[in-house]
Amino acid sequence: MHAGVPMPRIAALLSTLLTAALPAGADEVVLRNGSVLEGIVREEDARVVGGSITLDRREVAEIRRPKALVEEYERRLRDRDGQGLGAYYDLALWAREQGLESRARILMRKVLEIDPDHEGARRALGYHLYKGVWLTRDPYLRTLGLLEYRGEWLPRETAEAYRKMDYDLMAAALRLSAEAQERGVEFFFGARVERVQDGTVVARGQRIEARYLINCAGLHADQIAHMMGVGLDYRIIPFRGEYYELHPHRSYLVNSMLYPTPNLRFPFLGIHFTRRTDGRVIVGPNAVLALGRESYRPWQVSPSDTLAMLASRHFWRLITRREFLRQAACEIRTSVSKRQFVAAARRLIPEIRERDLTRGMAGIRAQLVDRQGRLVEDFVQQETENSTHILNTVSPGLTSALALAEHLAPEIVLKAGLRRR
């Protein structure tokens, strides 16, 4: 958070995935992305040693406390009924200390019904005093000359520069597609492939005859291949990679690429720093299991993709590997907590601070998994008499895409009996 607007944090001892059982009456932390974590929530800003994560208040929708605590709140509320503003305000402060956030906010609003200018209640509800007027957070930050960019409030010139840079990759893709169309390539957008049979591709009712099929469908490459009886030993499991961007005024900290020592048991590179050709420095990605092949945001869930994944032996053999569970727990922590992400980045550059990073883009890694639940780390290409299937490419996929195409094209042209233009 910027412009001197502090955000409270929650230190929590939380369980992730298949960890040890928690005691009865454990707290539940409901995140804004819909996830629910169980554990013991400590006081705000407390230090918790061992197995802890720290969450930004903005990431938490609700903290559900044990039933006994809620009953104590109800008893105190009955005792204070009719006692006036002070009684409600004191109970609101107590409720907030106990993590009963929603009940505390209800009481703070009741205080404002009695006294609209009550400073404590206004500030507790996120108001800021500006020239004698109470403003909610967003209007207040706009008065400071800030603009919102991907959930962060930044100086106007920084936000506008980031928005302009967002168009770079799209512009490159559009230019490549225009050049392809000039050479006779025809695109069918929004045409989901329903089946492939005997050289005929059926997509949204359209029948497209193909003498030779090249399957470079990325996240869906295994599905296309399986329609043709190819690559049945493999399945793509999606992993979301989330990035932050280093603020321009701190970009001097990174001159080129900066990587951690890799974990040779996994194909993930770990959170690293990359200086792009446009001068931007991106940080990441992590690698979080995604609940959908195109679930680019944590709250996006594809029921069909999730059910298909859960029905796959590839998936279950992957997640029952002890070393994978440990790695997955670490990755989840960097997804739900910015502080944990920054901690990973600081292993490479200790000077990095939370305010130096702004949430950036996210991508989906089409991770190929074999029948034994092993993450495939090498290039995988399979063929039939009239088709080539690119089932797996290695990082960096986008950077290597054109070089890979140049390498494969002569082989495919020769095999298919095509004439190269």
TAFEN-V992349 format. One record per residue. N is the residue number from 1. RES is the residue in one letter. PSI is psi in whole degrees, -180 to 180 (NA if undefined). NEAR is the number of other C-alpha atoms within 8 Angstrom. Layout:
# TAFEN-V992349
N;RES;PSI;NEAR / N;RES;PSI;NEAR
This chain:
# TAFEN-V992349
1;M;149;9 / 2;H;-179;9 / 3;A;30;6 / 4;G;24;5 / 5;V;98;6 / 6;P;145;6 / 7;M;125;8 / 8;P;157;8 / 9;R;162;10 / 10;I;121;14 / 11;A;128;16 / 12;A;142;13 / 13;L;106;12 / 14;L;152;12 / 15;S;145;11 / 16;T;137;8 / 17;L;-127;6 / 18;L;60;6 / 19;T;-174;6 / 20;A;154;5 / 21;A;146;4 / 22;L;157;8 / 23;P;157;5 / 24;A;143;4 / 25;G;19;7 / 26;A;154;11 / 27;D;154;12 / 28;E;128;11 / 29;V;114;13 / 30;V;117;13 / 31;L;160;12 / 32;R;-17;8 / 33;N;5;7 / 34;G;-13;7 / 35;S;151;7 / 36;V;124;8 / 37;L;143;11 / 38;E;146;12 / 39;G;-158;13 / 40;I;115;9 / 41;V;124;10 / 42;R;-180;10 / 43;E;153;8 / 44;E;141;8 / 45;D;10;8 / 46;A;155;8 / 47;R;127;5 / 48;V;125;9 / 49;V;126;5 / 50;G;115;4 / 51;G;28;6 / 52;S;156;10 / 53;I;156;11 / 54;T;127;11 / 55;L;142;14 / 56;D;138;13 / 57;R;-33;9 / 58;R;-21;6 / 59;E;-11;11 / 60;V;124;12 / 61;A;-37;9 / 62;E;148;9 / 63;I;117;12 / 64;R;118;10 / 65;R;163;12 / 66;P;156;9 / 67;K;-39;7 / 68;A;-37;6 / 69;L;-41;8 / 70;V;-41;9 / 71;E;-37;8 / 72;E;-40;8 / 73;Y;-47;9 / 74;E;-39;8 / 75;R;-45;8 / 76;R;-36;9 / 77;L;-43;9 / 78;R;-41;7 / 79;D;-29;6 / 80;R;-2;10 / 81;D;123;7 / 82;G;3;4 / 83;Q;-5;8 / 84;G;-172;8 / 85;L;-49;9 / 86;G;-40;7 / 87;A;-43;9 / 88;Y;-41;14 / 89;Y;-43;12 / 90;D;-41;8 / 91;L;-35;12 / 92;A;-41;13 / 93;L;-42;9 / 94;W;-44;8 / 95;A;-39;13 / 96;R;-40;10 / 97;E;-32;8 / 98;Q;-1;6 / 99;G;9;9 / 100;L;67;12 / 101;E;-47;10 / 102;S;-38;7 / 103;R;-36;9 / 104;A;-41;13 / 105;R;-37;11 / 106;I;-43;8 / 107;L;-38;12 / 108;M;-39;15 / 109;R;-36;9 / 110;K;-38;9 / 111;V;-42;14 / 112;L;-26;12 / 113;E;-33;7 / 114;I;-44;7 / 115;D;94;8 / 116;P;-19;7 / 117;D;17;6 / 118;H;112;9 / 119;E;-45;6 / 120;G;-46;6 / 121;A;-40;12 / 122;R;-48;14 / 123;R;-35;9 / 124;A;-29;9 / 125;L;8;8 / 126;G;13;8 / 127;Y;155;11 / 128;H;139;11 / 129;L;121;8 / 130;Y;112;8 / 131;K;44;4 / 132;G;4;5 / 133;V;135;6 / 134;W;123;9 / 135;L;145;10 / 136;T;172;9 / 137;R;-52;9 / 138;D;-50;6 / 139;P;-35;8 / 140;Y;-45;11 / 141;L;-31;12 / 142;R;-34;9 / 143;T;-21;7 / 144;L;3;7 / 145;G;19;8 / 146;L;156;11 / 147;L;149;11 / 148;E;133;9 / 149;Y;110;10 / 150;R;46;7 / 151;G;-3;6 / 152;E;144;10 / 153;W;120;11 / 154;L;160;11 / 155;P;145;9 / 156;R;-47;9 / 157;E;-34;6 / 158;T;-46;10 / 159;A;-43;12 / 160;E;-36;8 / 161;A;-41;8 / 162;Y;-43;9 / 163;R;-39;9 / 164;K;-40;8 / 165;M;-23;7 / 166;D;-23;8 / 167;Y;-7;8 / 168;D;-54;8 / 169;L;-40;7 / 170;M;-42;8 / 171;A;-40;8 / 172;A;-42;8 / 173;A;-42;8 / 174;L;-37;8 / 175;R;-42;8 / 176;L;-42;8 / 177;S;-36;8 / 178;A;-42;8 / 179;E;-38;8 / 180;A;-42;9 / 181;Q;-35;9 / 182;E;-25;7 / 183;R;12;6 / 184;G;5;6 / 185;V;137;7 / 186;E;132;5 / 187;F;143;4 / 188;F;102;5 / 189;F;146;4 / 190;G;20;4 / 191;A;88;7 / 192;R;130;6 / 193;V;124;10 / 194;E;-37;8 / 195;R;159;9 / 196;V;125;12 / 197;Q;127;8 / 198;D;46;4 / 199;G;8;11 / 200;T;126;10 / 201;V;125;14 / 202;V;118;12 / 203;A;112;12 / 204;R;47;8 / 205;G;-16;5 / 206;Q;141;7 / 207;R;119;8 / 208;I;116;8 / 209;E;134;7 / 210;A;125;8 / 211;R;-33;7 / 212;Y;135;8 / 213;L;130;9 / 214;I;117;8 / 215;N;102;11 / 216;C;49;8 / 217;A;9;8 / 218;G;-116;9 / 219;L;-22;11 / 220;H;11;9 / 221;A;-39;13 / 222;D;-36;12 / 223;Q;-43;7 / 224;I;-45;13 / 225;A;-42;13 / 226;H;-31;10 / 227;M;-25;10 / 228;M;12;8 / 229;G;24;7 / 230;V;146;10 / 231;G;30;10 / 232;L;-15;8 / 233;D;-4;6 / 234;Y;156;11 / 235;R;142;10 / 236;I;126;11 / 237;I;122;12 / 238;P;136;14 / 239;F;130;12 / 240;R;130;15 / 241;G;118;13 / 242;E;138;13 / 243;Y;154;13 / 244;Y;164;12 / 245;E;138;12 / 246;L;130;13 / 247;H;143;11 / 248;P;-36;8 / 249;H;-7;5 / 250;R;5;8 / 251;S;-16;12 / 252;Y;-15;6 / 253;L;-19;6 / 254;V;121;11 / 255;N;-24;7 / 256;S;-127;7 / 257;M;143;9 / 258;L;114;9 / 259;Y;149;10 / 260;P;167;9 / 261;T;125;4 / 262;P;151;7 / 263;N;109;8 / 264;L;-10;5 / 265;R;-11;4 / 266;F;150;7 / 267;P;0;9 / 268;F;138;7 / 269;L;-17;9 / 270;G;166;11 / 271;I;122;12 / 272;H;173;14 / 273;F;135;13 / 274;T;121;11 / 275;R;121;12 / 276;R;170;8 / 277;T;-22;5 / 278;D;4;4 / 279;G;-13;7 / 280;R;150;11 / 281;V;119;14 / 282;I;148;13 / 283;V;125;13 / 284;G;-166;12 / 285;P;167;10 / 286;N;-170;13 / 287;A;94;12 / 288;V;131;11 / 289;L;126;9 / 290;A;144;12 / 291;L;47;12 / 292;G;145;12 / 293;R;-21;13 / 294;E;35;6 / 295;S;84;14 / 296;Y;-11;9 / 297;R;150;6 / 298;P;-32;8 / 299;W;-5;7 / 300;Q;125;9 / 301;V;129;10 / 302;S;107;10 / 303;P;-42;8 / 304;S;-44;6 / 305;D;-41;10 / 306;T;-45;11 / 307;L;-41;8 / 308;A;-38;8 / 309;M;-43;9 / 310;L;-25;8 / 311;A;-1;7 / 312;S;131;8 / 313;R;-28;8 / 314;H;-45;13 / 315;F;-49;13 / 316;W;-36;10 / 317;R;-28;12 / 318;L;-52;13 / 319;I;-12;10 / 320;T;3;8 / 321;R;123;8 / 322;R;-42;7 / 323;E;-31;6 / 324;F;-40;10 / 325;L;-42;12 / 326;R;-44;8 / 327;Q;-41;8 / 328;A;-39;11 / 329;A;-43;10 / 330;C;-43;8 / 331;E;-40;11 / 332;I;-41;9 / 333;R;-38;11 / 334;T;-17;13 / 335;S;-44;11 / 336;V;-15;8 / 337;S;119;13 / 338;K;-36;11 / 339;R;-39;11 / 340;Q;-36;11 / 341;F;-46;11 / 342;V;-37;11 / 343;A;-39;8 / 344;A;-39;10 / 345;A;-34;13 / 346;R;-14;10 / 347;R;-24;7 / 348;L;-40;10 / 349;I;95;8 / 350;P;-22;7 / 351;E;-12;5 / 352;I;136;9 / 353;R;161;7 / 354;E;-41;8 / 355;R;-10;7 / 356;D;-14;9 / 357;L;137;10 / 358;T;136;11 / 359;R;132;10 / 360;G;-144;10 / 361;M;171;7 / 362;A;145;10 / 363;G;167;8 / 364;I;125;13 / 365;R;123;9 / 366;A;81;12 / 367;Q;119;11 / 368;L;135;12 / 369;V;136;16 / 370;D;-179;12 / 371;R;-24;10 / 372;Q;2;8 / 373;G;19;13 / 374;R;139;9 / 375;L;121;11 / 376;V;128;10 / 377;E;2;7 / 378;D;168;7 / 379;F;133;8 / 380;V;120;8 / 381;Q;128;9 / 382;Q;153;10 / 383;E;156;9 / 384;T;-173;7 / 385;E;-35;4 / 386;N;30;10 / 387;S;153;10 / 388;T;132;12 / 389;H;118;12 / 390;I;99;14 / 391;L;-23;14 / 392;N;134;13 / 393;T;160;9 / 394;V;156;8 / 395;S;141;6 / 396;P;115;6 / 397;G;-47;8 / 398;L;-45;6 / 399;T;-38;6 / 400;S;-2;9 / 401;A;-48;8 / 402;L;-40;7 / 403;A;-38;7 / 404;L;-43;8 / 405;A;-41;8 / 406;E;-33;8 / 407;H;-40;8 / 408;L;-30;8 / 409;A;-50;8 / 410;P;-39;8 / 411;E;-44;8 / 412;I;-40;9 / 413;V;-44;11 / 414;L;-45;8 / 415;K;-38;7 / 416;A;-8;9 / 417;G;33;6 / 418;L;163;7 / 419;R;124;5 / 420;R;132;4 / 421;R;NA;2
